[in-house]
Amino acid sequence: MIWFRCAGRPVSYALLAALLAFCWQALTVHYNYGGNWTGLFCTGARFIAPPAALDSEHIYRFRNADGYDGQMYHYMAHDPFLTRGFQSAMDSPRVRYHRILVPFAAWLMAGGRDQLIDIAYYALILLSVFAGALWAARIADQSGAHPAWALSFLFIPGVAVSIDRMTIDASLIALTAGFVYYSGNGRWPAVFLLCALAGLARESGLLLTAGVVAWFAIHRRWERAFAFALSAAPAVAWYAYVNARTPASPSDVLSFIPFAGILTRLATPVHYPFGVAMNALTGVLDYAALAGIVVAVVYCAANRRRLAKEPDGLVAFAFVALAAWLSWRPVWEEAYAFARVYSPLILLLALDGLRARSFLGALPLILTAPGIGLEMGGQVLGIARGLTGL
């Protein structure tokens, strides 16, 4: 009985995390979207009109807005193999379709039936929250920390945005948590599977493969390094399929100057269409989030010897390299963008901080989370008005 109670604690906190995520969704759908669950996909009225084949869904559209990424992944879930022409309703179909894991899984769970695909999609986001929190809770438990720390998984920027706007980031972040757990316990078949899935979740998921391959290479285990390099094969094959059916993506995403993207953003404040006070607050939180990425880079540099001893530490280095060379302007414009891209790094350092008993590991999360929370403030007010009747 004692063993069962202790073993169940991480599961309990993972279930609680998923329940809290669902409660947020249910409340915001009820009070902010008039009960229309498609509001979670954040479809903009100013953006390209949704495919006519989805008219029966009565998609909630935000007036005077372009919407957000979730609207594209919604369409992908209904047309995962680019056979229905839904890519014409996307901003960059090649980039979007590379990230097929969640849309395809929703399509597969629904048996390809349009009327069930959205439900499957919502369930997959909650499943990602549950799985990521479960692995984080187990890591905390093994490190001697309380499993309740796993609830902080909800505040990882990419997770919060996925819950709120149905982006696919929560899946990669959950897979990253699983990578840390299984690699730390030497369960390599599970690590291989997670790496294969990560490359299909988002292009940066290939950095998990890069990290574990580098780790085996450093230890001169060449056969294992080659075997794990093959975990990228599903993603490479899928990218080839997509590239043959979509126009080219933007090519100016990398810079030859290290950290040019973040340095340019630091020197270029973004002016939002708000009042003076709100614009100032938003700017401050944007810079706090940027500071969070800088702190993550510094943390990795300061702890390089210890981090280099584990596969997940090498994955963290790979994300630092991405921060150094990725300069595409849309990535660095707002916290909702760059904090999502580097959420796996934020998670890796938070988990490392738990294991090393270092508060500094959690600092990138502490600095990036408030900016995400501010973006959700309008919905919080809507829920509060609805609950109080004011």
C-alpha positions as CSV (number, residue, x, y, z in Angstrom):
1,M,0.0,0.0,0.0
2,I,2.8,2.4,0.9
3,W,4.5,1.6,-2.5
4,F,1.3,2.2,-4.4
5,R,0.7,5.5,-2.6
6,C,4.2,6.8,-3.3
7,A,4.2,5.6,-6.9
8,G,0.9,7.2,-7.6
9,R,2.0,10.7,-6.5
10,P,3.5,11.7,-9.8
11,V,0.4,10.5,-11.7
12,S,-1.8,12.4,-9.4
13,Y,0.0,15.7,-10.1
14,A,0.0,15.0,-13.8
15,L,-3.7,14.4,-13.7
16,L,-4.2,17.6,-11.7
17,A,-2.1,19.5,-14.3
18,A,-4.3,18.2,-17.2
19,L,-7.5,19.0,-15.2
20,L,-6.4,22.5,-14.5
21,A,-5.6,23.0,-18.2
22,F,-9.1,21.6,-19.1
23,C,-10.8,23.9,-16.6
24,W,-9.1,26.9,-18.1
25,Q,-10.2,25.9,-21.6
26,A,-13.8,25.2,-20.4
27,L,-14.0,28.5,-18.6
28,T,-12.6,30.7,-21.4
29,V,-14.7,28.9,-24.0
30,H,-17.9,29.4,-22.0
31,Y,-17.3,33.0,-21.0
32,N,-15.2,34.4,-23.8
33,Y,-16.2,32.4,-26.9
34,G,-19.9,31.9,-26.2
35,G,-19.5,28.2,-25.8
36,N,-17.8,27.7,-29.2
37,W,-14.8,25.5,-28.7
38,T,-13.3,26.4,-32.0
39,G,-12.4,29.7,-30.4
40,L,-9.4,27.9,-29.0
41,F,-7.9,27.7,-32.5
42,C,-7.7,31.5,-32.5
43,T,-8.9,32.0,-36.1
44,G,-8.6,35.6,-37.3
45,A,-11.3,37.3,-39.3
46,R,-8.6,39.4,-41.2
47,F,-6.7,36.3,-42.1
48,I,-7.4,33.9,-45.0
49,A,-11.0,32.5,-44.8
50,P,-11.2,29.0,-43.4
51,P,-11.7,26.2,-46.0
52,A,-15.4,26.0,-47.1
53,A,-15.4,22.3,-46.2
54,L,-15.3,23.3,-42.5
55,D,-18.4,25.6,-42.7
56,S,-20.4,23.2,-40.6
57,E,-18.1,23.8,-37.7
58,H,-19.1,27.4,-37.5
59,I,-15.6,28.4,-36.6
60,Y,-15.3,31.2,-34.1
61,R,-13.4,34.1,-35.8
62,F,-11.8,37.0,-33.9
63,R,-12.9,40.3,-35.3
64,N,-10.2,42.7,-36.6
65,A,-7.5,40.1,-35.9
66,D,-5.2,37.9,-37.9
67,G,-5.6,35.1,-35.5
68,Y,-2.7,32.8,-34.4
69,D,-0.9,29.6,-35.4
70,G,-3.5,27.2,-34.0
71,Q,-5.8,28.0,-36.9
72,M,-3.3,26.5,-39.4
73,Y,-2.8,23.4,-37.3
74,H,-6.6,23.0,-37.1
75,Y,-6.8,22.9,-40.9
76,M,-3.9,20.5,-41.1
77,A,-5.7,18.1,-38.8
78,H,-8.5,18.0,-41.4
79,D,-6.1,17.6,-44.3
80,P,-2.9,15.9,-43.1
81,F,-1.7,14.7,-46.5
82,L,-2.3,17.9,-48.5
83,T,-5.1,16.3,-50.6
84,R,-8.0,18.6,-49.9
85,G,-6.3,21.9,-50.7
86,F,-6.5,23.3,-47.2
87,Q,-2.9,24.6,-47.5
88,S,-4.3,27.6,-49.4
89,A,-5.7,28.9,-46.1
90,M,-2.2,29.0,-44.5
91,D,0.5,31.6,-44.3
92,S,3.5,29.3,-44.9
93,P,2.3,25.7,-45.6
94,R,5.7,24.2,-45.9
95,V,6.7,25.4,-42.4
96,R,3.3,24.4,-40.9
97,Y,3.1,21.0,-42.5
98,H,6.6,20.0,-41.3
99,R,5.0,20.0,-37.8
100,I,2.5,17.2,-38.5
101,L,2.6,15.1,-35.3
102,V,-0.4,16.6,-33.5
103,P,-2.6,17.3,-36.5
104,F,-1.9,13.8,-37.9
105,A,-2.5,12.2,-34.5
106,A,-5.8,14.0,-34.2
107,W,-6.8,12.9,-37.7
108,L,-5.8,9.3,-36.8
109,M,-7.6,9.3,-33.5
110,A,-10.8,10.5,-35.2
111,G,-10.5,7.9,-38.0
112,G,-10.4,10.8,-40.5
113,R,-13.9,11.9,-39.6
114,D,-14.2,15.7,-39.7
115,Q,-16.8,15.8,-37.0
116,L,-14.4,14.2,-34.4
117,I,-11.1,15.7,-35.4
118,D,-11.4,18.8,-33.3
119,I,-12.3,16.8,-30.2
120,A,-9.3,14.6,-30.8
121,Y,-7.1,17.6,-31.2
122,Y,-8.2,19.1,-27.8
123,A,-7.6,15.7,-26.2
124,L,-4.1,15.5,-27.6
125,I,-3.1,18.9,-26.1
126,L,-4.4,17.7,-22.7
127,L,-2.6,14.4,-23.2
128,S,0.6,16.3,-23.9
129,V,0.1,18.3,-20.6
130,F,-0.5,15.1,-18.7
131,A,2.5,13.2,-20.2
132,G,4.9,16.2,-19.8
133,A,3.8,16.8,-16.2
134,L,4.1,13.1,-15.4
135,W,7.6,12.8,-16.6
136,A,8.5,16.1,-14.9
137,A,7.0,14.8,-11.7
138,R,9.0,11.5,-11.9
139,I,12.2,13.5,-12.5
140,A,11.5,15.7,-9.5
141,D,10.7,12.6,-7.4
142,Q,14.0,10.9,-8.4
143,S,15.9,14.1,-7.6
144,G,14.5,14.2,-4.1
145,A,12.2,17.1,-4.9
146,H,8.4,17.1,-4.4
147,P,6.5,15.9,-7.4
148,A,4.2,18.9,-7.1
149,W,6.9,20.9,-8.9
150,A,5.5,19.2,-12.0
151,L,2.6,21.7,-11.9
152,S,5.1,24.3,-13.0
153,F,5.0,22.5,-16.4
154,L,1.8,24.5,-17.0
155,F,3.7,27.7,-16.9
156,I,6.3,26.8,-19.5
157,P,5.5,29.3,-22.3
158,G,4.9,26.9,-25.0
159,V,2.6,24.8,-22.9
160,A,0.5,27.7,-21.7
161,V,0.1,29.0,-25.3
162,S,-0.8,25.5,-26.6
163,I,-3.5,25.2,-23.9
164,D,-4.8,28.6,-24.8
165,R,-4.4,28.7,-28.6
166,M,-4.0,25.1,-29.7
167,T,-0.4,25.4,-31.0
168,I,1.6,22.2,-31.2
169,D,4.4,23.3,-28.9
170,A,3.2,21.3,-25.9
171,S,3.8,18.1,-27.7
172,L,7.5,18.8,-28.2
173,I,7.9,20.1,-24.7
174,A,6.3,16.9,-23.3
175,L,8.6,14.8,-25.5
176,T,11.5,16.7,-24.2
177,A,10.5,15.9,-20.6
178,G,10.2,12.3,-21.6
179,F,13.6,12.4,-23.2
180,V,15.2,13.7,-19.9
181,Y,13.4,11.0,-17.9
182,Y,14.2,8.0,-20.1
183,S,17.7,9.0,-21.0
184,G,18.5,9.6,-17.4
185,N,17.3,6.0,-16.7
186,G,19.1,4.5,-19.7
187,R,15.9,3.4,-21.4
188,W,17.2,3.9,-24.9
189,P,14.3,2.3,-27.0
190,A,12.0,4.9,-25.4
191,V,14.4,7.6,-26.1
192,F,14.7,6.6,-29.8
193,L,10.9,6.7,-30.1
194,L,10.6,10.1,-28.5
195,C,13.3,11.4,-30.8
196,A,11.5,10.1,-33.9
197,L,8.3,11.8,-32.7
198,A,10.0,15.1,-31.8
199,G,11.2,15.7,-35.3
200,L,7.7,15.4,-36.5
201,A,6.3,17.7,-33.8
202,R,8.5,20.6,-34.8
203,E,11.8,21.1,-36.7
204,S,13.6,22.0,-33.5
205,G,12.7,18.5,-32.2
206,L,15.6,17.2,-34.3
207,L,17.8,18.8,-31.7
208,L,16.9,15.9,-29.4
209,T,18.4,13.5,-31.9
210,A,21.4,15.7,-32.3
211,G,22.0,15.8,-28.5
212,V,21.8,12.0,-28.0
213,V,23.9,11.3,-31.1
214,A,26.6,13.7,-29.9
215,W,26.5,12.1,-26.4
216,F,27.1,8.6,-27.8
217,A,29.8,10.0,-30.2
218,I,31.6,11.7,-27.3
219,H,31.7,8.3,-25.5
220,R,32.9,6.7,-28.7
221,R,29.8,4.4,-28.9
222,W,29.7,4.8,-32.7
223,E,27.1,2.1,-33.4
224,R,24.6,3.7,-31.0
225,A,25.3,7.1,-32.4
226,F,24.6,5.8,-35.9
227,A,21.5,4.0,-34.7
228,F,20.1,7.1,-33.0
229,A,20.8,9.2,-36.1
230,L,18.2,7.0,-37.8
231,S,15.6,8.4,-35.5
232,A,15.5,11.5,-37.7
233,A,14.5,9.4,-40.7
234,P,10.7,9.7,-40.3
235,A,11.0,13.5,-40.1
236,V,13.4,13.7,-43.1
237,A,11.0,11.5,-45.1
238,W,8.0,13.6,-44.2
239,Y,9.8,16.9,-44.9
240,A,10.6,15.5,-48.4
241,Y,7.0,14.7,-48.9
242,V,5.8,18.1,-47.8
243,N,8.5,20.0,-49.8
244,A,7.5,18.3,-53.0
245,R,3.9,19.7,-52.5
246,T,4.4,23.1,-51.1
247,P,6.1,26.4,-52.1
248,A,9.5,27.3,-50.6
249,S,9.7,28.7,-47.1
250,P,11.5,32.0,-46.1
251,S,15.3,31.6,-46.6
252,D,16.5,34.4,-44.4
253,V,16.1,32.6,-41.1
254,L,19.7,32.2,-40.1
255,S,22.5,34.8,-39.5
256,F,26.2,34.6,-39.8
257,I,26.5,36.9,-36.8
258,P,26.1,35.1,-33.5
259,F,23.0,36.1,-31.5
260,A,22.1,38.7,-34.2
261,G,18.4,38.0,-33.8
262,I,18.2,38.6,-30.0
263,L,20.6,41.6,-30.1
264,T,18.6,43.2,-32.8
265,R,15.4,42.7,-30.8
266,L,17.0,44.0,-27.7
267,A,17.9,47.2,-29.6
268,T,14.4,47.5,-31.2
269,P,11.5,48.0,-28.9
270,V,8.1,46.9,-30.2
271,H,5.3,49.4,-29.8
272,Y,1.9,47.8,-29.2
273,P,-1.4,49.4,-30.0
274,F,-2.3,49.9,-26.4
275,G,-2.4,52.9,-24.0
276,V,0.8,54.3,-22.6
277,A,0.8,52.3,-19.3
278,M,-0.1,49.0,-20.9
279,N,2.4,49.5,-23.7
280,A,5.1,50.2,-21.1
281,L,4.2,47.1,-19.1
282,T,4.1,44.9,-22.2
283,G,7.5,46.2,-23.2
284,V,9.0,45.5,-19.8
285,L,7.7,42.0,-19.8
286,D,9.0,41.4,-23.3
287,Y,12.5,42.5,-22.2
288,A,12.1,40.3,-19.1
289,A,11.4,37.3,-21.4
290,L,14.4,38.2,-23.6
291,A,16.4,38.3,-20.4
292,G,15.2,34.8,-19.7
293,I,16.7,33.5,-22.9
294,V,19.9,35.3,-22.2
295,V,20.0,33.8,-18.7
296,A,19.5,30.4,-20.3
297,V,22.5,30.9,-22.5
298,V,24.6,32.1,-19.6
299,Y,23.5,29.2,-17.4
300,C,24.5,26.7,-20.1
301,A,27.9,28.3,-20.5
302,A,28.5,28.5,-16.7
303,N,27.5,24.8,-16.2
304,R,28.9,23.4,-19.4
305,R,31.1,20.7,-17.8
306,R,28.2,19.2,-15.8
307,L,25.6,19.6,-18.6
308,A,28.0,17.9,-21.1
309,K,27.9,14.7,-19.0
310,E,24.2,14.0,-19.9
311,P,22.4,13.7,-23.2
312,D,19.8,16.3,-22.2
313,G,22.6,18.7,-21.4
314,L,23.9,18.4,-25.0
315,V,20.3,19.0,-26.2
316,A,20.4,22.3,-24.2
317,F,23.6,23.2,-25.9
318,A,21.9,22.6,-29.3
319,F,19.1,25.0,-28.4
320,V,21.7,27.6,-27.4
321,A,23.2,27.2,-30.8
322,L,19.8,27.7,-32.3
323,A,19.4,30.9,-30.3
324,A,22.8,32.0,-31.6
325,W,22.1,31.6,-35.2
326,L,18.3,31.9,-35.6
327,S,17.7,35.5,-36.7
328,W,14.3,35.3,-38.4
329,R,12.5,38.5,-37.3
330,P,9.0,37.0,-36.6
331,V,10.6,34.6,-34.0
332,W,12.0,37.5,-31.9
333,E,9.1,40.0,-32.2
334,E,7.2,39.0,-29.0
335,A,7.4,36.7,-26.0
336,Y,4.6,34.6,-27.4
337,A,6.9,33.7,-30.3
338,F,10.5,33.3,-29.0
339,A,9.5,32.0,-25.6
340,R,7.6,29.2,-27.4
341,V,10.5,28.3,-29.7
342,Y,12.9,28.0,-26.7
343,S,10.5,26.4,-24.3
344,P,12.3,23.0,-24.5
345,L,15.4,24.8,-23.4
346,I,13.5,26.5,-20.6
347,L,12.2,23.1,-19.4
348,L,15.6,21.5,-19.7
349,L,17.2,24.1,-17.4
350,A,14.3,24.0,-14.9
351,L,14.7,20.2,-14.6
352,D,18.4,20.6,-14.3
353,G,17.9,23.1,-11.6
354,L,15.8,20.6,-9.7
355,R,18.5,18.0,-9.9
356,A,21.3,20.4,-9.1
357,R,19.3,22.2,-6.4
358,S,19.9,25.5,-8.2
359,F,17.3,28.2,-8.3
360,L,19.1,29.7,-11.3
361,G,17.8,26.8,-13.4
362,A,14.3,28.0,-12.9
363,L,15.1,31.7,-13.7
364,P,14.5,31.5,-17.4
365,L,11.0,30.2,-16.7
366,I,10.4,32.8,-14.0
367,L,11.4,35.6,-16.4
368,T,9.4,34.4,-19.5
369,A,6.1,33.3,-17.8
370,P,4.8,36.8,-16.9
371,G,4.8,38.0,-20.5
372,I,2.7,35.0,-21.5
373,G,0.3,35.6,-18.6
374,L,-0.2,39.2,-19.6
375,E,-1.4,38.1,-23.0
376,M,-4.0,36.0,-21.4
377,G,-5.2,38.8,-19.1
378,G,-8.1,39.8,-21.3
379,Q,-9.5,36.3,-21.0
380,V,-9.0,36.3,-17.3
381,L,-11.1,39.4,-17.0
382,G,-13.8,37.9,-19.2
383,I,-13.9,34.8,-17.0
384,A,-14.0,36.9,-13.8
385,R,-16.9,39.0,-15.1
386,G,-18.8,35.9,-16.1
387,L,-18.2,34.3,-12.7
388,T,-19.1,37.4,-10.7
389,G,-21.8,38.7,-12.9
390,L,-20.2,42.2,-13.1
